[in-house]
């Protein structure tokens, strides 16, 4: 008995279905640390509106720390001191808080 002759057929591999890709989000613009001191919130026209926002000691320390680091990176960590960066950062943050009508504890 002879076998019937079979021909080899090559199948093309199926390509995986393409999923729609989500658009990549654009990176947020870099904002100076000092510009992020306080978020603006709508204030009702009440007696409470005249009360300045109180910044806790921990918040103030964090704001100063970030600003001091920004100052140090701006000068490439050369020709300066961490202490002077801290003093300059604290003055800048307090000035910005005053300009925004906030006060630190």
MDTraj code that builds the backbone (N, CA, C; nanometers):
import mdtraj as md
import numpy as np

residues = "UNK UNK UNK UNK UNK UNK UNK UNK UNK UNK UNK UNK UNK UNK UNK UNK UNK UNK UNK UNK UNK UNK UNK UNK UNK UNK UNK UNK UNK UNK UNK UNK UNK UNK UNK UNK UNK UNK UNK UNK UNK UNK UNK UNK UNK UNK UNK UNK UNK UNK UNK UNK UNK UNK UNK UNK UNK UNK UNK UNK UNK UNK UNK UNK UNK UNK UNK UNK UNK UNK UNK UNK UNK UNK UNK UNK UNK UNK UNK UNK UNK UNK UNK UNK UNK UNK UNK UNK UNK UNK UNK UNK UNK UNK UNK UNK UNK UNK UNK UNK UNK UNK UNK UNK UNK".split()
xyz = np.array([
    [0.0815, -0.1166, 0.0000],
    [0.0000, 0.0000, 0.0000],
    [0.0874, 0.1251, 0.0000],
    [0.0541, 0.2122, -0.0819],
    [0.1328, 0.3330, -0.0887],
    [0.0565, 0.4477, -0.0224],
    [0.1332, 0.5282, 0.0353],
    [0.0731, 0.6432, 0.1025],
    [0.0460, 0.7539, 0.0023],
    [-0.0616, 0.8269, 0.0261],
    [-0.0856, 0.9392, -0.0624],
    [0.0181, 1.0477, -0.0385],
    [0.0590, 1.1099, -0.1425],
    [0.1619, 1.2132, -0.1341],
    [0.0998, 1.3402, -0.0760],
    [0.1642, 1.3940, 0.0253],
    [0.1152, 1.5176, 0.0872],
    [0.2107, 1.6302, 0.0537],
    [0.1545, 1.7439, 0.0374],
    [0.2395, 1.8593, 0.0113],
    [0.2477, 1.9434, 0.1379],
    [0.3641, 1.9962, 0.1581],
    [0.3827, 2.0822, 0.2755],
    [0.3311, 2.2210, 0.2437],
    [0.2504, 2.2687, 0.3298],
    [0.2057, 2.4067, 0.3155],
    [0.2579, 2.4843, 0.4351],
    [0.3095, 2.5976, 0.4080],
    [0.3595, 2.6806, 0.5171],
    [0.2531, 2.7835, 0.5517],
    [0.2233, 2.7883, 0.6760],
    [0.1270, 2.8861, 0.7232],
    [0.2013, 3.0109, 0.7658],
    [0.1442, 3.1215, 0.7333],
    [0.2055, 3.2452, 0.7805],
    [0.1644, 3.2639, 0.9264],
    [0.2615, 3.2996, 1.0099],
    [0.2267, 3.3161, 1.1521],
    [0.1320, 3.4339, 1.1699],
    [0.0380, 3.4119, 1.2568],
    [-0.0565, 3.5190, 1.2851],
    [0.0125, 3.6254, 1.3688],
    [-0.0086, 3.7470, 1.3299],
    [0.0464, 3.8571, 1.4079],
    [-0.0518, 3.8899, 1.5185],
    [0.0016, 3.9197, 1.6354],
    [-0.0901, 3.9523, 1.7450],
    [-0.1687, 4.0784, 1.7109],
    [-0.2909, 4.0789, 1.7563],
    [-0.3759, 4.1958, 1.7320],
    [-0.3165, 4.3167, 1.8020],
    [-0.3168, 4.4275, 1.7336],
    [-0.2637, 4.5497, 1.7934],
    [-0.3669, 4.6118, 1.8836],
    [-0.3210, 4.6457, 1.9984],
    [-0.4088, 4.7153, 2.0914],
    [-0.3902, 4.8641, 2.0722],
    [-0.4974, 4.9387, 2.0846],
    [-0.4802, 5.0836, 2.0746],
    [-0.3960, 5.1323, 2.1929],
    [-0.2992, 5.2131, 2.1625],
    [-0.2125, 5.2628, 2.2686],
    [-0.2621, 5.3973, 2.3179],
    [-0.2502, 5.4157, 2.4457],
    [-0.2906, 5.5436, 2.5039],
    [-0.1846, 5.6472, 2.4711],
    [-0.2257, 5.7696, 2.4545],
    [-0.1309, 5.8764, 2.4277],
    [-0.0467, 5.8988, 2.5514],
    [0.0795, 5.9200, 2.5281],
    [0.1687, 5.9469, 2.6396],
    [0.1414, 6.0861, 2.6924],
    [0.1396, 6.0941, 2.8233],
    [0.1168, 6.2238, 2.8857],
    [0.2403, 6.3104, 2.8693],
    [0.2180, 6.4364, 2.8463],
    [0.3292, 6.5287, 2.8356],
    [0.3864, 6.5510, 2.9748],
    [0.5175, 6.5612, 2.9858],
    [0.5761, 6.5845, 3.1178],
    [0.5350, 6.7213, 3.1698],
    [0.5167, 6.7268, 3.3002],
    [0.4781, 6.8532, 3.3625],
    [0.5936, 6.9517, 3.3513],
    [0.5587, 7.0767, 3.3373],
    [0.6624, 7.1788, 3.3293],
    [0.7313, 7.1903, 3.4647],
    [0.8585, 7.2141, 3.4588],
    [0.9340, 7.2323, 3.5823],
    [0.8955, 7.3653, 3.6442],
    [0.8679, 7.3609, 3.7717],
    [0.8290, 7.4810, 3.8436],
    [0.9269, 7.4983, 3.9581],
    [0.9683, 7.6186, 3.9789],
    [1.0614, 7.6455, 4.0882],
    [0.9960, 7.6069, 4.2199],
    [1.0767, 7.5584, 4.3129],
    [1.0232, 7.5139, 4.4407],
    [0.9510, 7.6265, 4.5133],
    [1.0002, 7.7464, 4.5015],
    [0.9380, 7.8593, 4.5695],
    [0.7993, 7.8893, 4.5163],
    [0.7739, 7.8547, 4.3908],
    [0.6431, 7.8819, 4.3317],
    [0.5382, 7.7853, 4.3830],
    [0.5809, 7.6769, 4.4457],
    [0.4885, 7.5771, 4.4944],
    [0.4573, 7.5941, 4.6423],
    [0.4901, 7.7056, 4.6972],
    [0.4758, 7.7227, 4.8413],
    [0.3330, 7.7001, 4.8861],
    [0.2384, 7.7679, 4.8253],
    [0.1002, 7.7543, 4.8672],
    [0.0112, 7.7294, 4.7475],
    [-0.0838, 7.6422, 4.7654],
    [-0.1826, 7.6209, 4.6602],
    [-0.2901, 7.7274, 4.6757],
    [-0.3408, 7.7735, 4.5654],
    [-0.4453, 7.8739, 4.5738],
    [-0.5787, 7.8045, 4.5933],
    [-0.6532, 7.8497, 4.6891],
    [-0.7836, 7.7938, 4.7162],
    [-0.8840, 7.9070, 4.7181],
    [-1.0031, 7.8830, 4.6620],
    [-1.1034, 7.9879, 4.6658],
    [-1.1446, 8.0156, 4.8097],
    [-1.1636, 8.1403, 4.8397],
    [-1.1962, 8.1789, 4.9759],
    [-1.3306, 8.2506, 4.9750],
    [-1.4166, 8.2089, 5.0650],
    [-1.5476, 8.2727, 5.0754],
    [-1.5313, 8.4108, 5.1373],
    [-1.6230, 8.4999, 5.1055],
    [-1.6171, 8.6365, 5.1584],
    [-1.6776, 8.6388, 5.2980],
    [-1.6030, 8.5832, 5.3926],
    [-1.6477, 8.5811, 5.5318],
    [-1.5356, 8.6338, 5.6179],
    [-1.5605, 8.6376, 5.7473],
    [-1.4571, 8.6809, 5.8404],
    [-1.3403, 8.5834, 5.8379],
    [-1.3681, 8.4588, 5.8028],
    [-1.2639, 8.3571, 5.7955],
    [-1.1674, 8.3850, 5.6807],
    [-1.2117, 8.4558, 5.5786],
    [-1.1284, 8.4862, 5.4625],
    [-1.0113, 8.5758, 5.5003],
    [-1.0265, 8.6575, 5.6027],
    [-0.9203, 8.7482, 5.6429],
    [-0.8121, 8.6769, 5.7235],
    [-0.8388, 8.5551, 5.7695],
    [-0.7423, 8.4807, 5.8488],
    [-0.6341, 8.4254, 5.7565],
    [-0.5060, 8.4568, 5.7825],
    [-0.3991, 8.4054, 5.6964],
    [-0.3804, 8.2555, 5.7157],
    [-0.3334, 8.1894, 5.6126],
    [-0.3059, 8.0463, 5.6203],
    [-0.1873, 8.0265, 5.7129],
    [-0.1989, 7.9292, 5.7986],
    [-0.0923, 7.8992, 5.8934],
    [-0.0106, 7.7818, 5.8396],
    [0.1185, 7.8033, 5.8214],
    [0.2092, 7.6996, 5.7726],
    [0.2765, 7.6369, 5.8932],
    [0.2662, 7.5050, 5.9045],
    [0.3256, 7.4369, 6.0195],
    [0.4780, 7.4380, 6.0092],
    [0.5404, 7.4096, 6.1202],
    [0.6875, 7.4057, 6.1236],
    [0.7412, 7.2979, 6.0290],
    [0.6721, 7.1846, 6.0247],
    [0.7154, 7.0760, 5.9358],
    [0.7040, 7.1185, 5.7888],
    [0.5953, 7.1870, 5.7519],
    [0.5794, 7.2349, 5.6144],
    [0.6866, 7.3370, 5.5799],
    [0.7125, 7.4282, 5.6731],
    [0.8146, 7.5307, 5.6498],
    [0.9513, 7.4664, 5.6296],
    [0.9840, 7.3699, 5.7135],
    [1.1129, 7.3017, 5.7024],
    [1.1252, 7.2313, 5.5676],
    [1.0185, 7.1663, 5.5233],
    [1.0214, 7.0975, 5.3937],
    [1.0379, 7.1962, 5.2789],
    [0.9680, 7.3084, 5.2836],
    [0.9808, 7.4103, 5.1788],
    [1.1227, 7.4662, 5.1741],
    [1.1794, 7.4931, 5.2908],
    [1.3156, 7.5467, 5.2976],
    [1.4148, 7.4421, 5.2477],
    [1.3940, 7.3166, 5.2862],
    [1.4845, 7.2093, 5.2431],
    [1.4869, 7.1989, 5.0902],
    [1.3689, 7.2023, 5.0283],
    [1.3617, 7.1924, 4.8831],
    [1.4273, 7.3135, 4.8152],
    [1.4029, 7.4310, 4.8697],
    [1.4618, 7.5522, 4.8109],
    [1.6131, 7.5520, 4.8276],
    [1.6622, 7.5079, 4.9426],
    [1.8074, 7.5014, 4.9648],
    [1.8719, 7.4035, 4.8668],
    [1.8054, 7.2918, 4.8427],
    [1.8585, 7.1946, 4.7464],
    [1.8585, 7.2544, 4.6059],
    [1.7530, 7.3263, 4.5722],
    [1.7461, 7.3904, 4.4405],
    [1.8601, 7.4905, 4.4244],
    [1.8870, 7.5668, 4.5293],
    [1.9968, 7.6636, 4.5233],
    [2.1316, 7.5934, 4.5060],
    [2.1506, 7.4831, 4.5776],
    [2.2769, 7.4085, 4.5688],
    [2.2948, 7.3484, 4.4292],
    [2.1878, 7.2947, 4.3725],
    [2.1990, 7.2372, 4.2379],
    [2.2208, 7.3470, 4.1349],
    [2.1653, 7.4639, 4.1594],
    [2.1831, 7.5752, 4.0661],
    [2.3302, 7.6157, 4.0554],
    [2.4025, 7.6053, 4.1659],
    [2.5456, 7.6390, 4.1639],
    [2.6322, 7.5136, 4.1476],
    [2.5691, 7.4004, 4.1101],
    [2.6391, 7.2730, 4.0865],
    [2.7175, 7.2251, 4.2082],
    [2.6688, 7.2550, 4.3261],
    [2.7307, 7.2129, 4.4517],
    [2.8763, 7.2583, 4.4634],
    [2.9092, 7.3677, 4.3967],
    [3.0456, 7.4212, 4.3994],
    [3.0425, 7.5613, 4.4599],
    [3.1527, 7.5995, 4.5217],
    [3.1732, 7.7362, 4.5720],
    [3.0589, 7.7875, 4.6581],
    [3.0269, 7.7161, 4.7606],
    [2.9224, 7.7603, 4.8518],
    [2.9163, 7.6659, 4.9704],
    [2.8216, 7.6939, 5.0581],
    [2.8083, 7.6072, 5.1743],
    [2.6616, 7.5715, 5.1947],
    [2.6355, 7.4534, 5.2487],
    [2.4986, 7.4135, 5.2771],
    [2.4302, 7.5098, 5.3751],
    [2.5078, 7.5613, 5.4692],
    [2.4508, 7.6550, 5.5663],
    [2.4019, 7.7815, 5.4968],
    [2.4833, 7.8362, 5.4086],
    [2.4433, 7.9584, 5.3378],
    [2.3234, 7.9316, 5.2470],
    [2.3199, 7.8132, 5.1845],
    [2.2036, 7.7761, 5.1030],
    [2.0776, 7.7731, 5.1895],
    [2.0897, 7.7173, 5.3092],
    [1.9744, 7.7080, 5.3993],
    [1.9261, 7.8477, 5.4404],
    [2.0196, 7.9345, 5.4764],
    [1.9830, 8.0700, 5.5189],
    [1.9143, 8.1451, 5.4041],
    [1.9702, 8.1367, 5.2847],
    [1.9103, 8.2039, 5.1691],
    [1.7730, 8.1453, 5.1352],
    [1.7619, 8.0140, 5.1459],
    [1.6349, 7.9483, 5.1160],
    [1.5282, 7.9879, 5.2169],
    [1.5647, 7.9923, 5.3428],
    [1.4673, 8.0298, 5.4454],
    [1.4179, 8.1728, 5.4247],
    [1.5075, 8.2630, 5.3889],
    [1.4679, 8.4017, 5.3638],
    [1.3737, 8.4092, 5.2431],
    [1.4038, 8.3331, 5.1385],
    [1.3206, 8.3353, 5.0181],
    [1.1822, 8.2770, 5.0448],
    [1.1766, 8.1677, 5.1183],
    [1.0477, 8.1045, 5.1477],
    [0.9637, 8.1944, 5.2376],
    [1.0248, 8.2525, 5.3405],
    [0.9487, 8.3428, 5.4293],
    [0.8984, 8.4654, 5.3535],
    [0.9796, 8.5190, 5.2621],
    [0.9358, 8.6343, 5.1823],
    [0.8167, 8.5964, 5.0945],
    [0.8217, 8.4783, 5.0375],
    [0.7111, 8.4357, 4.9529],
    [0.5851, 8.4097, 5.0361],
    [0.6008, 8.3524, 5.1526],
    [0.4854, 8.3311, 5.2400],
    [0.4229, 8.4647, 5.2776],
    [0.5066, 8.5621, 5.3110],
    [0.4555, 8.6955, 5.3446],
    [0.3807, 8.7578, 5.2264],
    [0.4347, 8.7417, 5.1066],
    [0.3711, 8.7974, 4.9874],
    [0.2361, 8.7312, 4.9610],
    [0.2215, 8.6061, 4.9996],
    [0.0969, 8.5343, 4.9775],
    [0.0012, 8.5477, 5.0956],
    [0.0432, 8.6187, 5.1978],
    [-0.0431, 8.6396, 5.3127],
    [-0.0492, 8.5219, 5.4088],
    [0.0484, 8.4354, 5.4034],
    [0.0531, 8.3211, 5.4947],
    [0.1552, 8.3505, 5.6029],
    [0.1450, 8.2753, 5.7095],
    [0.2443, 8.2922, 5.8159],
    [0.2853, 8.1573, 5.8693],
    [0.4074, 8.1506, 5.9208],
    [0.4600, 8.0266, 5.9748],
    [0.4415, 8.0260, 6.1249],
    [0.4275, 7.9065, 6.1794],
    [0.4123, 7.8917, 6.3253],
    [0.5353, 7.9387, 6.3969],
])
top = md.Topology()
chain = top.add_chain()
for i, resn in enumerate(residues, 1):
    res = top.add_residue(resn, chain, resSeq=i)
    for name in ("N", "CA", "C"):
        top.add_atom(name, md.element.get_by_symbol(name[0]), res)
traj = md.Trajectory(xyz[None], top)
